[in-house]
């Protein structure tokens, strides 16, 4: 915790721009880039699809 009266400026610099995820709350859709996959996520059990 800071006792300063001044503003805090916090910079985050990264080159990890490989994946972006955007959520569209009005439609429930999720966009994943750069794969350009658009879909609707649904809740799943951890072992769904496993044998």
Buried (B, 14 or more C-beta within 10 A) or exposed (E): EEEEEEEEEEEEEEEEEEEEEEEEEEEEEBBEEEEEEEEEEEEEEEEEEEE
